[in-house]
Amino acid sequence: MPSIGYHDAVNDALERMEGLGYERGKGVDLANHGPMGAEALAVLGQGDAVAPWVGRYRRAMEHHEPPAARFALDPADESSWRPALGAFDRAGDWERLFVRELAEAHWREVIARWWPRLLPGLFAGLTHGLIRTAHAVRGLYAAGDAATRLQLDELAKGLAYWAARYAELPGTPRLAGPYELPAAVAALPRLPHDETGPGPDAVRRRLQGLDDTPGYTEALTRLTPHQAPFLLSEMTVRFADVYLGHPEVVPVPLVHGVTAPAAVRLVLPHLPEELHAPTVARLWQVQAAFLLAFTVDRRDEDTDVWRAYVPELPPLHELGARAVEHGDEHVIKFTEACLREYALRPDPRYTAAAFAAQQRITPLDAGGGASTWQRRRG
């Protein structure tokens, strides 16, 4: 058993990372994964490993200075805050707004008020605005009346990053079609790369041209309605399968097809029920964008070929420890999400995908985490 419990490990990590900026990397804008990775480690029962991991993480890559607050945003005046959506130089203003909001109201009230405002921009920072927010929510819920200023500030930063990197994808998704999720994924046409081949620039062009991509608009209303928890499980298991089926794709981006819906599951109980269906619809839009941006065919999706890539899966209890040893923040978050989803739906593709990520992604101390495929492209 760890000598440091979840609550103490999380708060110690937040204190150690309090001055880090929202993004990091020389010449790139990669999301700050420190608070998310530390919280996931604590959930994995690795409280004693959190502080050493934070030290490794901070040494691995320099973080950018966070944008300073300049002009106050009025949450009651849409003409004040809406123009600041997607303006990263306003991140400090957004953080100050949410710190004030959380000082004046319970965090659940703040989440319920801002979720529908931020939801159309769910793709923000490759969904890291959503994911950072969800990790903070889990910490606050676990803390109950013992929630600290550091934890409330972390929620403010998660929401601020979501707002500052807010990015709408074209189209309006709705759960209104005849397709179950596996059929919707299978029906989405994949397109070959252009003459420049795969790479960050090609991915950026694909994302910018989604509204002209054959089959994309139709896909947004193709998914049949179900209860949100069921659809979240369908999404996570399907994208664990997608991850396993595409060893040729650079290994980081597709993990978010699992970690984003797994993050929504953490927040869902704290949202008004009327927001559940629109949230899942936006997730499907994001997942369709991931498929069109990063894959060119179905390759080995929905087959048993993955069993050859992971012939000897370690026991469940070893996967978390292996993630700690590996150290990459995506591996840690992905492993935690896959184990959590597996507990709800014991499908071997979850554990196989977590193990595959541990093999495919470069360990932290070997220079992992700085893939140019993760660059934010406006």
C-alpha positions as CSV (number, residue, x, y, z in Angstrom):
1,M,0.0,0.0,0.0
2,P,1.3,3.5,-0.7
3,S,2.2,5.6,2.2
4,I,0.8,8.7,0.5
5,G,-2.9,8.7,-0.2
6,Y,-4.7,10.2,-3.2
7,H,-5.6,13.5,-1.7
8,D,-2.2,14.3,-0.3
9,A,-0.4,13.1,-3.5
10,V,-2.6,15.3,-5.7
11,N,-2.2,18.4,-3.6
12,D,1.5,18.0,-3.2
13,A,1.8,17.6,-7.0
14,L,-0.3,20.7,-7.6
15,E,1.9,22.7,-5.2
16,R,5.1,21.5,-7.0
17,M,3.6,22.5,-10.4
18,E,1.8,25.7,-9.4
19,G,4.0,28.0,-11.5
20,L,4.0,25.9,-14.7
21,G,2.5,27.5,-17.8
22,Y,-0.4,26.1,-19.9
23,E,1.9,24.8,-22.6
24,R,5.5,23.6,-23.2
25,G,8.1,22.7,-25.7
26,K,10.7,24.5,-27.8
27,G,9.0,25.7,-31.0
28,V,5.8,23.9,-30.2
29,D,2.7,24.4,-28.1
30,L,2.1,21.1,-26.3
31,A,-0.4,21.0,-23.5
32,N,0.8,20.9,-19.9
33,H,0.1,17.4,-18.8
34,G,1.6,17.6,-15.4
35,P,-1.5,17.9,-13.2
36,M,-3.4,15.3,-15.3
37,G,-0.6,12.8,-15.2
38,A,0.0,13.3,-11.4
39,E,-3.7,12.8,-10.7
40,A,-3.9,9.7,-12.8
41,L,-0.9,8.2,-11.0
42,A,-2.6,8.8,-7.7
43,V,-5.8,7.1,-9.0
44,L,-3.7,4.1,-10.0
45,G,-2.6,3.8,-6.4
46,Q,0.9,5.1,-7.0
47,G,0.8,8.0,-4.5
48,D,4.4,7.4,-3.5
49,A,5.5,7.8,-7.1
50,V,3.8,11.1,-7.8
51,A,6.4,13.5,-6.4
52,P,9.3,11.7,-8.2
53,W,7.3,11.6,-11.4
54,V,6.6,15.4,-11.2
55,G,10.3,16.0,-11.0
56,R,11.0,13.9,-14.0
57,Y,8.2,15.6,-15.9
58,R,9.4,19.1,-15.1
59,R,13.0,18.2,-16.2
60,A,11.8,16.6,-19.5
61,M,10.7,19.8,-21.2
62,E,10.6,23.5,-20.6
63,H,7.1,25.1,-20.0
64,H,6.1,28.4,-21.6
65,E,5.3,31.4,-19.5
66,P,1.5,31.6,-19.0
67,P,-0.2,34.6,-20.6
68,A,-0.7,37.3,-18.0
69,A,-4.2,38.6,-17.2
70,R,-4.9,41.9,-18.9
71,F,-8.5,42.7,-19.3
72,A,-11.4,41.5,-17.1
73,L,-14.0,39.2,-18.6
74,D,-17.6,39.6,-17.5
75,P,-19.3,36.1,-17.3
76,A,-22.7,37.8,-17.4
77,D,-22.0,39.7,-20.6
78,E,-21.7,37.4,-23.7
79,S,-20.2,40.3,-25.7
80,S,-17.4,40.3,-23.2
81,W,-16.4,36.6,-23.0
82,R,-17.5,35.2,-26.3
83,P,-14.9,37.2,-28.4
84,A,-12.2,35.8,-26.1
85,L,-13.0,32.2,-26.9
86,G,-10.0,30.6,-28.7
87,A,-7.7,33.6,-28.0
88,F,-4.8,32.0,-26.2
89,D,-3.3,35.4,-25.3
90,R,-6.4,35.8,-23.1
91,A,-5.7,32.6,-21.1
92,G,-4.7,34.7,-18.0
93,D,-8.0,36.6,-18.3
94,W,-9.9,33.3,-18.5
95,E,-8.1,31.9,-15.5
96,R,-8.9,35.0,-13.4
97,L,-12.5,34.8,-14.5
98,F,-12.8,31.1,-13.4
99,V,-10.9,31.7,-10.1
100,R,-13.5,34.4,-9.3
101,E,-16.4,32.2,-10.4
102,L,-15.2,29.3,-8.2
103,A,-14.8,31.7,-5.2
104,E,-18.4,32.8,-5.6
105,A,-20.2,29.5,-6.4
106,H,-19.9,25.8,-5.9
107,W,-17.7,24.2,-8.6
108,R,-20.7,22.1,-9.8
109,E,-22.6,25.3,-10.5
110,V,-19.7,26.7,-12.4
111,I,-19.3,23.5,-14.5
112,A,-23.0,23.5,-15.3
113,R,-23.0,27.2,-16.4
114,W,-19.9,27.0,-18.6
115,W,-20.1,23.5,-20.0
116,P,-22.7,24.3,-22.8
117,R,-20.7,27.5,-23.6
118,L,-17.5,25.6,-24.0
119,L,-18.9,22.4,-25.5
120,P,-18.8,23.4,-29.2
121,G,-15.1,24.0,-28.8
122,L,-14.5,20.5,-27.3
123,F,-11.6,19.9,-29.7
124,A,-9.6,22.6,-27.9
125,G,-5.9,21.6,-27.5
126,L,-6.7,18.2,-29.0
127,T,-9.3,17.8,-26.2
128,H,-6.8,18.6,-23.4
129,G,-9.0,21.4,-22.2
130,L,-11.8,18.9,-21.5
131,I,-9.4,16.3,-20.1
132,R,-7.6,18.6,-17.7
133,T,-11.0,19.9,-16.5
134,A,-12.2,16.3,-15.9
135,H,-9.1,15.4,-13.9
136,A,-9.7,18.4,-11.7
137,V,-13.3,17.6,-11.2
138,R,-12.5,14.1,-10.1
139,G,-10.1,15.5,-7.5
140,L,-12.7,18.0,-6.2
141,Y,-15.4,15.3,-6.0
142,A,-13.0,13.0,-4.1
143,A,-12.0,15.8,-1.7
144,G,-15.6,16.8,-0.8
145,D,-15.5,19.4,2.0
146,A,-11.7,19.0,2.2
147,A,-11.1,20.5,-1.3
148,T,-8.2,22.9,-1.3
149,R,-7.5,26.2,-3.0
150,L,-4.9,24.4,-5.2
151,Q,-7.6,22.0,-6.4
152,L,-10.1,24.8,-7.2
153,D,-7.3,26.7,-9.0
154,E,-6.6,23.6,-11.0
155,L,-10.2,23.5,-12.2
156,A,-10.0,27.2,-13.1
157,K,-6.9,26.4,-15.2
158,G,-8.5,23.5,-16.9
159,L,-11.5,25.6,-17.9
160,A,-9.3,28.5,-18.8
161,Y,-7.2,26.3,-21.2
162,W,-10.4,24.9,-22.8
163,A,-11.7,28.5,-23.3
164,A,-8.4,29.9,-24.5
165,R,-7.8,27.0,-27.0
166,Y,-11.5,26.7,-27.9
167,A,-11.7,25.3,-31.4
168,E,-15.0,24.5,-33.2
169,L,-15.1,21.7,-35.8
170,P,-17.4,22.3,-38.7
171,G,-20.9,21.0,-38.6
172,T,-23.5,20.4,-35.9
173,P,-23.6,16.8,-34.6
174,R,-26.8,15.2,-33.3
175,L,-27.7,11.8,-32.1
176,A,-30.4,11.2,-34.7
177,G,-29.4,8.4,-37.0
178,P,-29.8,4.7,-37.5
179,Y,-26.2,3.6,-36.9
180,E,-24.8,2.0,-33.8
181,L,-21.3,3.3,-33.1
182,P,-19.3,0.4,-34.7
183,A,-21.3,0.8,-37.9
184,A,-20.8,4.5,-37.8
185,V,-17.0,4.1,-37.5
186,A,-17.0,1.5,-40.3
187,A,-19.1,3.7,-42.6
188,L,-16.8,6.8,-42.2
189,P,-14.8,7.0,-45.5
190,R,-11.0,7.3,-45.1
191,L,-9.0,9.2,-47.6
192,P,-5.4,8.6,-48.7
193,H,-2.7,11.2,-47.8
194,D,-2.0,13.8,-50.5
195,E,1.3,13.9,-52.4
196,T,3.2,15.3,-49.4
197,G,2.5,12.1,-47.4
198,P,1.6,11.8,-43.7
199,G,2.8,14.4,-41.3
200,P,1.7,17.4,-39.1
201,D,1.0,19.6,-42.1
202,A,-1.1,17.0,-43.8
203,V,-3.1,16.5,-40.6
204,R,-3.7,20.2,-40.3
205,R,-5.0,20.4,-43.8
206,R,-7.3,17.5,-43.2
207,L,-8.7,19.2,-40.1
208,Q,-9.2,22.5,-41.9
209,G,-10.9,20.8,-44.8
210,L,-13.3,18.7,-42.8
211,D,-16.4,20.4,-44.1
212,D,-15.4,19.5,-47.7
213,T,-14.4,15.9,-46.8
214,P,-16.8,13.4,-48.4
215,G,-18.9,11.6,-45.7
216,Y,-18.0,13.9,-42.8
217,T,-21.2,16.0,-42.7
218,E,-23.4,12.9,-43.1
219,A,-21.5,11.2,-40.3
220,L,-22.4,13.9,-37.8
221,T,-26.0,12.9,-37.6
222,R,-25.6,9.2,-38.3
223,L,-25.3,7.9,-34.7
224,T,-28.4,6.5,-33.0
225,P,-29.3,7.9,-29.6
226,H,-28.6,5.8,-26.5
227,Q,-28.0,6.6,-22.8
228,A,-24.8,8.6,-22.5
229,P,-22.9,6.0,-20.2
230,F,-23.6,3.3,-22.8
231,L,-22.3,5.4,-25.7
232,L,-19.2,6.4,-23.7
233,S,-18.4,2.7,-23.3
234,E,-19.0,2.1,-27.0
235,M,-16.7,5.0,-27.8
236,T,-13.8,4.0,-25.5
237,V,-13.8,0.3,-26.6
238,R,-14.2,1.2,-30.2
239,F,-11.2,3.6,-30.0
240,A,-9.1,1.1,-28.1
241,D,-9.8,-1.1,-31.1
242,V,-8.8,1.7,-33.4
243,Y,-5.6,2.3,-31.5
244,L,-4.7,-1.4,-31.7
245,G,-5.6,-1.5,-35.4
246,H,-3.2,1.3,-36.4
247,P,0.4,0.6,-35.3
248,E,1.5,2.5,-38.4
249,V,0.1,5.8,-37.0
250,V,2.3,7.9,-34.8
251,P,1.3,6.6,-31.4
252,V,0.1,9.7,-29.3
253,P,-2.9,11.4,-31.1
254,L,-5.2,8.4,-31.3
255,V,-5.1,7.8,-27.5
256,H,-7.4,10.8,-27.1
257,G,-10.1,8.8,-28.8
258,V,-10.3,6.9,-25.5
259,T,-9.1,9.5,-22.9
260,A,-11.6,12.2,-24.1
261,P,-14.8,10.1,-23.6
262,A,-13.3,8.6,-20.5
263,A,-12.8,12.1,-19.2
264,V,-16.5,13.0,-20.0
265,R,-17.5,10.0,-17.9
266,L,-15.9,11.7,-14.9
267,V,-17.9,14.9,-15.3
268,L,-21.2,13.4,-16.5
269,P,-22.7,12.8,-13.0
270,H,-22.2,16.5,-12.2
271,L,-23.9,17.8,-15.4
272,P,-27.6,18.5,-15.9
273,E,-29.1,15.6,-17.8
274,E,-30.1,17.8,-20.7
275,L,-26.4,18.2,-21.5
276,H,-25.6,14.5,-21.7
277,A,-26.8,13.9,-25.3
278,P,-25.2,17.1,-26.8
279,T,-22.0,16.2,-25.1
280,V,-21.8,12.7,-26.5
281,A,-22.7,14.1,-30.0
282,R,-19.8,16.5,-29.8
283,L,-17.5,13.6,-28.8
284,W,-18.6,11.7,-31.8
285,Q,-17.7,14.7,-34.0
286,V,-14.3,14.8,-32.4
287,Q,-13.7,11.1,-32.9
288,A,-14.8,11.3,-36.6
289,A,-12.2,14.1,-36.9
290,F,-9.5,12.0,-35.4
291,L,-10.3,9.1,-37.8
292,L,-10.2,11.4,-40.8
293,A,-7.1,13.3,-39.7
294,F,-4.9,10.4,-38.6
295,T,-6.0,7.3,-40.5
296,V,-6.2,6.6,-44.3
297,D,-8.0,3.2,-44.1
298,R,-9.5,0.8,-41.6
299,R,-6.3,-1.3,-41.6
300,D,-6.8,-3.9,-38.8
301,E,-9.7,-2.3,-37.0
302,D,-12.4,-4.7,-35.8
303,T,-10.1,-7.8,-36.2
304,D,-8.0,-10.0,-34.0
305,V,-4.7,-9.0,-35.6
306,W,-3.9,-6.9,-32.5
307,R,-3.4,-10.1,-30.6
308,A,-0.1,-10.6,-32.5
309,Y,1.1,-7.2,-31.4
310,V,0.4,-7.9,-27.7
311,P,0.9,-11.7,-27.4
312,E,1.6,-11.7,-23.7
313,L,-0.4,-9.2,-21.7
314,P,0.8,-8.6,-18.2
315,P,-1.7,-9.0,-15.3
316,L,-4.0,-6.1,-14.7
317,H,-2.3,-5.1,-11.5
318,E,1.1,-4.7,-13.3
319,L,-0.2,-2.3,-16.0
320,G,-0.3,0.7,-13.6
321,A,3.2,-0.1,-12.2
322,R,4.5,-0.4,-15.8
323,A,3.0,3.0,-16.6
324,V,4.8,4.6,-13.7
325,E,8.1,3.1,-14.8
326,H,7.5,4.2,-18.4
327,G,6.8,7.7,-17.3
328,D,5.3,9.3,-20.4
329,E,2.2,11.3,-19.4
330,H,0.1,10.0,-22.2
331,V,0.9,6.4,-21.3
332,I,-0.1,7.1,-17.7
333,K,-3.4,8.8,-18.5
334,F,-4.2,6.2,-21.2
335,T,-3.4,3.3,-18.9
336,E,-5.6,4.7,-16.1
337,A,-8.5,5.4,-18.5
338,C,-8.3,2.0,-20.1
339,L,-8.2,0.2,-16.7
340,R,-11.2,2.3,-15.5
341,E,-13.2,1.5,-18.6
342,Y,-12.2,-2.1,-18.4
343,A,-13.7,-2.3,-14.9
344,L,-17.0,-1.2,-16.3
345,R,-16.8,-3.4,-19.4
346,P,-14.2,-6.2,-19.2
347,D,-13.1,-6.1,-22.9
348,P,-9.5,-7.2,-23.5
349,R,-9.0,-4.5,-26.1
350,Y,-8.7,-2.0,-23.2
351,T,-5.8,-3.7,-21.5
352,A,-4.2,-4.6,-24.8
353,A,-4.4,-1.0,-26.0
354,A,-2.8,0.2,-22.7
355,F,0.0,-2.3,-23.1
356,A,0.5,-1.4,-26.8
357,A,0.8,2.3,-25.9
358,Q,3.5,1.4,-23.4
359,Q,5.4,-0.3,-26.2
360,R,4.8,2.3,-28.9
361,I,5.4,5.6,-27.1
362,T,8.9,6.6,-26.1
363,P,9.5,6.5,-22.3
364,L,9.7,9.9,-20.6
365,D,13.4,9.7,-19.6
366,A,14.3,8.6,-23.2
367,G,12.9,11.8,-24.7
368,G,9.2,11.0,-25.0
369,G,6.4,13.5,-25.1
370,A,7.6,16.0,-27.7
371,S,6.2,14.6,-30.9
372,T,5.7,17.2,-33.6
373,W,2.4,15.5,-34.4
374,Q,1.1,17.0,-31.2
375,R,1.7,20.6,-32.3
376,R,-1.3,22.9,-32.1
377,R,-2.1,24.1,-35.5
378,G,-4.5,27.0,-35.6
